[in-house]
């Protein structure tokens, strides 16, 4: 075996061996905002997230099993490149209640896919900093 073929074999073996690292849960998600008090108010009072604490230029919320953070950036950043999808039980009711509070939707609730045992519905809105948020509902079929 030549040194080149031995190196190729080692590379192939390393590529096919499973990693000892496994990312299987999200612990925290953060998005950048321009106005922290306005963002804190929107996520806490309009979207009903449980406020946890403030730390410097960040506000922390609990969203199910995931900690959600809104924060200011020290560097100029482009806002709105990531879409977070929030699962709700009744997308039509959620849409109506948020519209009553003046939330601007990009798309009303609509059917995205018919799955074997449920229909997947989505709607999209923007937070006060123009971050796009998805609202999704998996509606079981009888």
Buried (B, 14 or more C-beta within 10 A) or exposed (E): EEEEEEEEEEEEEEEEEEEEEEEEEEEEEEBBBEEBEBBBBBBBEBBEBEBEEEEEEBBBBEBEEBBBBBBBEEEEEEBBEEEBEBEBEEBBEBBEEBEEEEBEBEEEBEEBEEEEEEBBBBBBBBBBBEBBBBBBBBBEEE
